[in-house]
Amino acid sequence: MIIHEDTLISDELLQEFFACDVQKCKGACCIEGDKGAPISQEEVEIIESIKEIVFEDLSQEHIDFIKENGFYEKDDDGELVTTCLDDGKCCFVIEQPNGILNCGIENAFYKNKIDFIKPISCHLYPVRIREFDTYSALNYHQWYLCGDACNKGDREQIKVYEFTKTALIRRFGEDWYKGLVQIDKELSKS
């Protein structure tokens, strides 16, 4: 484990390789799993304020589901997560004609309709954060669905923390990320 400012970082973030290969996995992380994506109360409020814009790209099935069930719930641990349809799809999923799933929130962001890209837990994936009173713990979530992403990351020599650079900067800031890069350089020398 690496201690960096107020974070405890799993060594795997600097040792393992990862780069999403959505052409192969088809966005399976948006449909697989026990529950929806973890979200914060602040993100609930943001999504509530933009959901009508996000609806512009969602299927009527997903819009009706959100109107009836809401877009978030508490999981068995009492944590907030996005709701999922009976088939496991996150309520914000858009199914592309080529079979690839993507996020309706992210879709609206890239169309410059909103300035919120998506929940930080989705943006950071495969990095998972657990918050404690005085620090945040960052771990690499290894999932069988991401075998192709591991292979692509290995081929292209992209480490987990490098793949999630934009999201890590969004969450912890540019200086924190630069410090992490420096730690990686120092560890690589030894």
KEDOZA-530764 format. One record per residue: chain; x, y, z of N, C-alpha, C in turn. Coordinates in steps of 0.02 Angstrom, whole numbers, plus 50000, padded with zeros to 5 digits. Layout:
REC mol  n.xx  n.yy  n.zz ca.xx ca.yy ca.zz  c.xx  c.yy  c.zz
REC   A     X     Y     Z     X     Y     Z     X     Y     Z
...
# end
This chain:
REC mol  n.xx  n.yy  n.zz ca.xx ca.yy ca.zz  c.xx  c.yy  c.zz
REC   A 50042 49941 50000 50000 50000 50000 50044 50063 50000
REC   A 50019 50114 49969 50056 50177 49963 50015 50231 49998
REC   A 50048 50270 50039 50015 50327 50071 50035 50389 50031
REC   A 49985 50425 50008 49996 50486 49969 49945 50538 49991
REC   A 49969 50590 50024 49926 50641 50054 49874 50606 50098
REC   A 49810 50618 50087 49758 50587 50128 49728 50526 50095
REC   A 49769 50490 50057 49745 50430 50023 49790 50371 50037
REC   A 49760 50313 50040 49795 50249 50046 49780 50213 49981
REC   A 49833 50199 49943 49825 50175 49874 49852 50104 49868
REC   A 49812 50061 49840 49833 49992 49827 49891 49993 49776
REC   A 49941 49952 49789 49998 49947 49743 49977 49930 49672
REC   A 49922 49893 49666 49898 49871 49600 49883 49929 49552
REC   A 49864 49986 49579 49850 50044 49536 49912 50065 49497
REC   A 49971 50052 49525 50034 50071 49492 50069 50011 49460
REC   A 50043 49952 49471 50076 49892 49445 50037 49857 49389
REC   A 49971 49859 49393 49929 49823 49344 49914 49868 49284
REC   A 49898 49836 49228 49883 49871 49166 49809 49864 49150
REC   A 49780 49918 49121 49708 49919 49107 49692 49974 49057
REC   A 49651 49958 49008 49625 50007 48960 49561 49978 48931
REC   A 49504 50009 48946 49440 49983 48923 49443 49965 48849
REC   A 49413 49909 48833 49407 49887 48764 49333 49876 48750
REC   A 49297 49931 48747 49224 49929 48742 49199 49894 48679
REC   A 49241 49890 48628 49221 49853 48568 49213 49779 48583
REC   A 49249 49755 48633 49245 49684 48651 49195 49672 48707
REC   A 49196 49713 48760 49152 49701 48817 49082 49729 48807
REC   A 49075 49775 48759 49011 49806 48742 48981 49847 48800
REC   A 49023 49868 48848 48997 49907 48904 48963 49865 48957
REC   A 48987 49804 48965 48954 49756 49011 48951 49782 49083
REC   A 48995 49827 49103 48993 49852 49172 48930 49892 49185
REC   A 48894 49914 49133 48832 49951 49141 48771 49906 49150
REC   A 48783 49841 49146 48727 49793 49151 48740 49738 49202
REC   A 48803 49723 49215 48821 49669 49261 48831 49695 49332
REC   A 48826 49651 49379 48840 49669 49449 48778 49660 49492
REC   A 48789 49668 49557 48735 49658 49606 48685 49716 49606
REC   A 48712 49776 49601 48671 49837 49605 48698 49887 49555
REC   A 48667 49946 49555 48690 49999 49511 48755 50031 49536
REC   A 48774 50084 49503 48836 50119 49519 48829 50159 49583
REC   A 48881 50157 49626 48879 50198 49686 48876 50273 49667
REC   A 48835 50310 49703 48830 50382 49693 48826 50417 49761
REC   A 48848 50479 49762 48846 50518 49824 48782 50558 49827
REC   A 48766 50584 49886 48707 50627 49893 48714 50689 49848
REC   A 48774 50715 49844 48786 50773 49801 48772 50756 49728
REC   A 48792 50696 49707 48778 50675 49638 48704 50664 49626
REC   A 48668 50639 49676 48596 50632 49671 48565 50700 49655
REC   A 48586 50752 49691 48559 50819 49680 48576 50845 49610
REC   A 48637 50833 49588 48657 50855 49521 48616 50819 49468
REC   A 48610 50753 49474 48573 50714 49425 48499 50735 49425
REC   A 48472 50747 49483 48402 50770 49487 48393 50834 49446
REC   A 48442 50878 49449 48437 50943 49414 48447 50937 49338
REC   A 48476 50882 49314 48490 50875 49242 48452 50817 49209
REC   A 48414 50780 49248 48385 50719 49221 48339 50731 49161
REC   A 48303 50786 49159 48259 50799 49102 48300 50806 49037
REC   A 48360 50834 49043 48404 50840 48984 48430 50770 48965
REC   A 48448 50731 49015 48472 50663 49002 48417 50621 48970
REC   A 48355 50633 48990 48298 50596 48961 48295 50603 48885
REC   A 48320 50657 48858 48316 50668 48786 48348 50611 48746
REC   A 48396 50576 48775 48430 50523 48739 48413 50453 48764
REC   A 48376 50447 48819 48358 50382 48846 48298 50353 48809
REC   A 48293 50287 48811 48234 50254 48782 48173 50268 48826
REC   A 48114 50262 48796 48053 50273 48835 48048 50224 48893
REC   A 48072 50163 48882 48072 50112 48936 48112 50137 48996
REC   A 48170 50166 48984 48211 50190 49039 48181 50252 49072
REC   A 48153 50296 49032 48121 50356 49060 48063 50335 49105
REC   A 48020 50290 49080 47963 50267 49120 47987 50233 49184
REC   A 48040 50193 49179 48067 50159 49238 48089 50211 49290
REC   A 48126 50261 49269 48151 50313 49316 48092 50351 49346
REC   A 48043 50368 49306 47985 50405 49332 47947 50363 49384
REC   A 47945 50298 49374 47909 50254 49420 47950 50235 49481
REC   A 48015 50222 49471 48057 50194 49525 48111 50241 49551
REC   A 48121 50297 49518 48176 50341 49536 48240 50317 49504
REC   A 48292 50358 49509 48356 50340 49478 48408 50317 49529
REC   A 48389 50317 49593 48436 50293 49644 48397 50259 49700
REC   A 48435 50218 49737 48407 50182 49795 48464 50167 49843
REC   A 48448 50141 49900 48499 50118 49947 48509 50043 49938
REC   A 48573 50023 49936 48587 49951 49930 48584 49918 49999
REC   A 48602 49855 50003 48597 49818 50066 48642 49846 50120
REC   A 48695 49883 50100 48740 49913 50149 48720 49984 50167
REC   A 48663 50008 50139 48640 50075 50153 48673 50129 50111
REC   A 48710 50107 50059 48743 50155 50014 48697 50172 49956
REC   A 48703 50233 49931 48664 50254 49873 48693 50225 49809
REC   A 48650 50199 49767 48670 50170 49702 48616 50188 49651
REC   A 48635 50188 49586 48585 50198 49534 48539 50137 49532
REC   A 48478 50149 49511 48431 50093 49504 48445 50057 49439
REC   A 48424 49994 49437 48433 49952 49378 48367 49921 49358
REC   A 48357 49913 49294 48298 49880 49268 48303 49805 49285
REC   A 48249 49769 49275 48247 49697 49292 48301 49657 49255
REC   A 48322 49680 49195 48373 49644 49158 48444 49663 49180
REC   A 48450 49705 49232 48514 49723 49260 48544 49787 49233
REC   A 48515 49815 49181 48543 49877 49152 48533 49936 49199
REC   A 48585 49976 49206 48579 50039 49242 48524 50079 49210
REC   A 48487 50116 49249 48431 50155 49222 48453 50208 49171
REC   A 48517 50226 49171 48541 50278 49125 48575 50249 49062
REC   A 48571 50184 49053 48604 50153 48995 48569 50170 48930
REC   A 48609 50182 48879 48586 50189 48810 48615 50131 48771
REC   A 48573 50097 48733 48596 50042 48692 48607 50067 48621
REC   A 48668 50063 48598 48685 50086 48530 48667 50032 48480
REC   A 48656 50051 48417 48640 50001 48365 48693 49946 48358
REC   A 48756 49961 48374 48809 49911 48368 48813 49865 48429
REC   A 48765 49873 48475 48764 49830 48534 48803 49855 48593
REC   A 48838 49911 48585 48877 49939 48640 48832 49980 48685
REC   A 48840 49970 48750 48803 50009 48800 48845 50068 48821
REC   A 48813 50126 48828 48848 50182 48858 48801 50221 48902
REC   A 48828 50271 48936 48791 50308 48987 48754 50368 48957
REC   A 48690 50373 48972 48651 50430 48948 48675 50496 48977
REC   A 48700 50495 49038 48726 50556 49068 48788 50577 49030
REC   A 48834 50530 49020 48896 50545 48983 48881 50567 48912
REC   A 48831 50536 48882 48811 50554 48814 48790 50628 48810
REC   A 48749 50649 48858 48728 50720 48861 48787 50766 48873
REC   A 48834 50743 48914 48895 50783 48928 48934 50795 48863
REC   A 48945 50741 48825 48985 50747 48764 48948 50785 48708
REC   A 48883 50792 48716 48845 50833 48669 48842 50906 48694
REC   A 48879 50921 48747 48882 50988 48777 48815 51013 48802
REC   A 48773 50967 48825 48708 50985 48852 48712 50998 48928
REC   A 48760 50964 48960 48769 50969 49033 48844 50972 49048
REC   A 48862 50992 49109 48933 50995 49127 48953 50943 49179
REC   A 48912 50892 49188 48926 50836 49234 48936 50774 49192
REC   A 48996 50745 49193 49011 50689 49148 48974 50624 49166
REC   A 48975 50606 49229 48941 50546 49254 48963 50537 49327
REC   A 48930 50492 49364 48951 50481 49433 49026 50464 49437
REC   A 49058 50489 49488 49131 50479 49495 49148 50405 49499
REC   A 49104 50364 49528 49119 50292 49533 49124 50260 49464
REC   A 49083 50283 49417 49086 50258 49348 49147 50285 49312
REC   A 49161 50349 49323 49217 50382 49289 49283 50351 49312
REC   A 49287 50332 49375 49349 50304 49403 49359 50230 49388
REC   A 49308 50196 49366 49313 50123 49360 49372 50104 49315
REC   A 49415 50057 49337 49408 50005 49387 49434 50023 49457
REC   A 49446 50086 49469 49467 50108 49535 49404 50117 49578
REC   A 49405 50089 49637 49351 50097 49685 49378 50134 49745
REC   A 49340 50181 49771 49360 50221 49829 49315 50204 49888
REC   A 49346 50195 49944 49310 50188 50007 49331 50245 50052
REC   A 49282 50283 50074 49296 50342 50115 49297 50323 50189
REC   A 49348 50348 50224 49353 50341 50296 49355 50411 50326
REC   A 49354 50417 50392 49352 50483 50424 49410 50527 50403
REC   A 49470 50500 50401 49529 50542 50389 49566 50528 50324
REC   A 49542 50479 50286 49576 50463 50223 49529 50427 50176
REC   A 49551 50422 50113 49515 50384 50062 49560 50325 50041
REC   A 49530 50266 50035 49566 50207 50014 49548 50192 49941
REC   A 49599 50186 49898 49589 50173 49827 49612 50102 49812
REC   A 49567 50063 49782 49583 49994 49765 49565 49981 49692
REC   A 49599 49932 49664 49587 49910 49596 49536 49854 49599
REC   A 49479 49863 49568 49427 49812 49566 49438 49768 49505
REC   A 49458 49708 49517 49470 49661 49462 49407 49620 49450
REC   A 49385 49618 49387 49322 49586 49370 49333 49545 49307
REC   A 49305 49486 49305 49314 49442 49247 49291 49476 49182
REC   A 49243 49520 49186 49218 49555 49127 49271 49598 49093
REC   A 49322 49616 49130 49372 49662 49105 49436 49629 49082
REC   A 49433 49565 49067 49493 49530 49042 49521 49562 48979
REC   A 49478 49582 48933 49502 49615 48872 49534 49683 48887
REC   A 49507 49718 48938 49537 49782 48958 49606 49772 48988
REC   A 49615 49719 49025 49681 49703 49053 49730 49687 48997
REC   A 49707 49648 48948 49750 49630 48892 49770 49692 48851
REC   A 49721 49736 48838 49734 49797 48800 49782 49842 48839
REC   A 49770 49849 48904 49815 49890 48945 49886 49863 48945
REC   A 49892 49797 48947 49958 49765 48945 49992 49777 48878
REC   A 49955 49769 48824 49984 49781 48757 50008 49854 48750
REC   A 49967 49900 48775 49982 49971 48766 50021 50001 48825
REC   A 50035 49958 48876 50073 49979 48935 50041 50040 48970
REC   A 49976 50034 48982 49938 50086 49017 49921 50059 49086
REC   A 49948 50090 49137 49934 50069 49206 49865 50092 49227
REC   A 49837 50059 49277 49770 50075 49301 49764 50150 49317
REC   A 49812 50177 49354 49807 50248 49373 49813 50294 49312
REC   A 49849 50273 49261 49855 50313 49200 49789 50312 49161
REC   A 49757 50254 49158 49693 50248 49124 49641 50293 49156
REC   A 49643 50298 49221 49592 50337 49259 49616 50408 49275
REC   A 49666 50432 49240 49695 50498 49254 49643 50554 49260
REC   A 49601 50561 49210 49552 50616 49210 49506 50612 49271
REC   A 49484 50552 49287 49439 50544 49345 49476 50555 49410
REC   A 49538 50531 49415 49577 50543 49476 49590 50617 49487
REC   A 49604 50653 49434 49613 50726 49439 49548 50759 49459
REC   A 49493 50736 49430 49427 50763 49448 49414 50755 49522
REC   A 49432 50698 49549 49418 50683 49620 49469 50712 49668
REC   A 49534 50709 49650 49587 50728 49698 49627 50789 49678
REC   A 49623 50810 49616 49658 50870 49594 49722 50854 49555
REC   A 49743 50904 49517 49802 50897 49473 49866 50886 49514
REC   A 49876 50923 49568 49937 50915 49608 49941 50846 49639
REC   A 49885 50820 49663 49884 50752 49691 49906 50702 49638
REC   A 49878 50709 49577 49895 50662 49523 49969 50667 49505
REC   A 49995 50728 49500 50067 50736 49485 50110 50702 49538
REC   A 50088 50707 49600 50124 50673 49654 50122 50597 49646
REC   A 50066 50571 49623 50060 50499 49612 50106 50477 49555
REC   A 50110 50517 49502 50155 50501 49446 50227 50499 49472
REC   A 50245 50546 49514 50313 50549 49542 50327 50487 49585
REC   A 50278 50467 49625 50286 50407 49666 50298 50346 49620
REC   A 50260 50341 49567 50268 50285 49520 50338 50286 49490
REC   A 50363 50345 49470 50431 50349 49442 50483 50326 49493
REC   A 50475 50347 49555 50523 50329 49607 50521 50254 49620
REC   A 50461 50226 49622 50455 50154 49635 50482 50113 49576
REC   A 50474 50139 49515 50499 50104 49456 50575 50101 49456
REC   A 50607 50151 49485 50681 50152 49488 50708 50101 49537
REC   A 50670 50088 49590 50696 50043 49643 50679 49971 49633
# end
